[in-house]
Amino acid sequence: MKNRLSASLVKRIQLLKKEKNAVILAHFYQVPEIQDIADFVGDSLGLAQQALQTKADIIVFAGVHFMAETAKILNPAKKVLIPDMNAGCSLADSCPPDKFRKFKQKYPGHVVISYINCSAKIKTMSDVICTSTNAVKIVESFARDQKIIFAPDKNLGGYINALTGRNMILWDGSCEVHDVIKTEAVIKLKAAHPDAKLIAHPECKAVILELADYVGSTTGLLKYTMTSVDKKFIVATETGILHQMKKASPEKEFLIVPSDETCSCNDCPYMKMNTMEKLHACLLNEQPELILSKSMIDKARKPIMRMLELSE
């Protein structure tokens, strides 16, 4: 019965999508059913690029709030929907605009590079945006003597400082999903599975990144597992990416680093707020719609476009 209901829901979503000339963009951390029905599944950079290129009239963004904001900034004339408007982001929330404005004022002469996982207001205070895919490239596009503020992720910023030899000023923010990963859990898994490669997202703490065999963006982690000759991987990031990893490499084994001793998962509660039922309802009713002021869009668009130009 459940399978028939699921098939019916998929069919209704597909019909609505065609009827309304809508495109569904989904992040890797969405539930598998949403990933499977999406027109494009990707990380923040890939989704931003797809949002810029789409010919659809309506963009349904199955992700979190800042991602839908980015899609609207890149497509001010299009209708942007999000299945659950309350799907926020702990990392974006860790950087309140008022506090960041005061922080920025303490460092005159610094350019601001902001990780895309931030609010539209933070983007308006930034010189250029980056993602975990292109962060090093964006940072290295500035002269060595250029003073830089990096926000909001201190772990990603610290990792880039270590890679590039920079000394960027870091805002003290983090992602609760990655920052909660415990070193002890990683060491225990490595001891139990000595034949497994540890792969980690750069939003993890430095000590975990030092233990990793490979550090990369969500897309980078996926590609690594696809091309590696190894057959077993310990994955230090959000659980959602395992769906694509298993689809691409069904013969390989993937072990997620659990968030605590009680489960074998590490889910982002905000990403998982989106459901197939909410996806259908938002397409049917064309609500909730992401609305931003023209001035906000104009200011936030410049650093995003600079990122996309540098990423070509």
N, C-alpha and C positions, 0 to 999 in steps of 0.2 A: 504493500500500500504506500509506504514511504517513498519507494523508488518511483512509483507512478506519479505521486504528487510532485516530486523533485523534477521529473521529466516534463510535467505540465508547466511548472514554474519556469523552467529553462526556455520552453517553447514560447511562453507569454512574454518573457523578457526579450527574446530574439525578435518577435513580431513587433513589439513596441519600439525596439531599437531601429528596425527597418522603417516603420511608419513615421517616426519622428526624426529620421536621419541623425541618429545619436551614435556616439562612440563611447565605449567603456574602457577606461584606462585603470589598470589595477597594479598596486604595488606587490612585490614578492611576499610581503608579510600578510596578505589577505588570506582568508580561508580558501582551501583548494577549489571549492565550487565556483567561487568568484573568479579565481585565476583562470579556470577553464572556460568561462563564458566571456572573458574580457577580449577585446580586440588587440590589446597590447598589454603585456605584463613586463614590468621592469623596475629598475631602481630610480632614484630621484632624477639623475641626469637623463636617462632614457625617457622617462615620463615627461620631463620638461621639453625635450626635443620633439616627442610625439605630439604634445599639446600645441606646440608652435606650428607643426606641419598639418594638423588635421583639417579636413574640409567639411567636417560634420557641423551641423547647426547647434547640437547639444553635446556637451562633454559631461559624462557621468564619471566622477572621479572616486573610485573605490580605493581610498587611502585615508589619510588624516587631513586635518583642517589646513595646515600650511601648504600641502600639496595642491589642494583645490584652489587655494589663493594664488599659487604660482600659475596654474592653468588659466585663471581669470585674468591675471596680470598680462599674460601672453596673448590672451584672446578676449579683449574687453568687449567686443561686439557679440560674442557668443554667450549662450546660457550655460553656466557651469553648475552642476548638481552634485551633491554629496549625500550618500545614503543616510548618514547620521551626522548631523552638524556638531554633535558633542564629541566626535572622534578627534580628540586633541593630540598633543604630543608633549611628553614630559620634558624633552630637551628644549623645545620651543618655549614652554612655560617657565623654564629655568632662567630665561633672559627677559625680564620685564622691561619694556621700552623706556620708562621713566628712569629706572636705575641705570640702564645701559647708556642713556644720553649723558648722565652725570659722569659715568665711568669714562666715556669717550672724551669728555671735556678735560679730564686730567692728563691726557696724552696728546697735546697739540703736535701737529706735524706727522701724525701717524695715519696711514691709510687703513681702512677697515675692510677686512675680508671676512664675510659671514658665510658659514655653512648654510646650505639651503634649508636645513631643519630649523627654521626660525620664522617668526611672524612677519607679515607684510610690513609692519611698522619698523621692525629691525632692518628689513631690507632697504627701507627708505633712508636709513642712516648709514648704509654701507656703500663702499666704492665698487666692490665686485663680490659676486656670490660664487661659492664653490660647492662641489659635492665630494663624497669620499673617492669617487672615480678620478676626478680631475684636480683635487686639492693641491697636490705637489706642483702640478703644471701651472696652476693659477698663482701660487705663492712664488714660484721661480720666474714668473713673468715680470716681477718687480726687481729693481736693482738691489744688490746685496746690502747697500747702505740705507735702503728705504725702511723706515720704522713702520711696523705693522701691528695692528690689533687683530686678533683672531677670535671670533665668537660663533656660536655660544659653547661649542664642545671642547672642554679642556683636554680630553683624552685624544681626540683627533688632532687638536692643535699641538699637543706635546709630541705626538708621533711624527708630525710634519717637521717640528723643530729638530727632532733627533735625526730625521732623514736628510734634512737640508742644511743643518748647522746654523739655522736661524735662531733668533731669540725673540720671537713674537710675544707680545703681551697677550695673555690668555684670559678670556672671561671664564669664570668658575661655574660652568654648566655641564650637565651630562645627561645621557639617556638612561632612564631607570632600567631598561631591558638589558643593556650592555654593561652598565656600571655595576649591576648587581651580581654579575658572574663572578664566582669566587675562585680564587687561585687553587684552593684545596680541592674543589670539584674537578678542575682541569687536571691537576696532578694525579688525582685518584683514577680518572678515566685513562690518562696516559699510561699509568702503571698497569691497569687492567687490560689495556689494548696497546701493547708496545709496537704493534705492526700498523697502527693508525697514524695518519698525518693530522696534526692539529692545525686547523685553519680558523682565522679570527678576523672579525670586523674591526677597523681602527677606532671605533667608539668604545672598545674595551679598554680596561686599565692597562698601563704600560707593562706591568709585570706579566700579564697574560700575553701581550703582543711579543714580548721577549721570548716566551716559551713556544710561540707559534712557528710552524714550518712555512706558513704562508699567511700574509696579511693583505686584505683587499676589500674593496667595496662589495656589495651584495652580488653584483654582476660578476665581479672579479672572482669571488669565491665559487660561484656557479661554474664559470669557465674553467677554473683550476681543477675542479672535480671531474669535469668532462674530458679534459686533455691529459690528466695525470695517469700514469701507469699504475698507481696505487689503487687498492681496492677497498680501503677502509678509511673513514675520515671522522675526526672529532670536530664538530662544528660549533664555534663560539659566536653565535648570533641568534636572531629571532627564528623560531621554529618554522615559520611559513616558507622559508626558502627550501626546506627539505622536499616539498612537493615537486618543485622543478628539478631538484637534484636527482630524485628518484625516477622521475619521468625520463630525464636525459641519460641516466646511467643505472638502469634497473638491476644490473649485476653487481653493483657496488653497495657497501654498507655505510650508513650515516648515523652518527651518534651525536645528538644535541647535548650541549652542556646544560644541565638542569639549573633552574633558578634557585631551587632549594632541595632539601632531601625528600620532600613529599611527592615530587612529580618528576617525570622525565621530559619536561617541556620548558620552554622559555618564551612564553607568549607576550606580545604587546597587548595590553588590555584595550587600548584605543583602536588599534588596527582590527581587532576582533569584534569591535562593536558593529561593524558593517556585516550584514547578513544578506542572503539571497532575497528574503522577503522584503527587507528595506530597499534593496536594489530595485526590485520590481515596483514597489510603491513610489519611489522617487522618480522613476521613469514614467509611471502612469500619471502621477499628479504634477510632475515637473517641480517638485519641492522635496527637500529644502534646497533653495537656490543660494549660491554664494554671491554676495553683493559686496563690491568695494567702490569707494568714491573714485572719481576720475583723477583727482590730485594724488591719491594714494597709488593708483595704478601707474600714473606717469612717473612718479618718483621711484617706485619699486622696480619698474621695468628696466631702467637703465643699467643697474648692476647685474641683473639677470641676463640681459642681452650681451653685456660685456663678457660674462662667463661663457655663453654659447658661442660667441665669436672666437674666444680663446680656446674653446674645446674642439673646433673644427679640424 
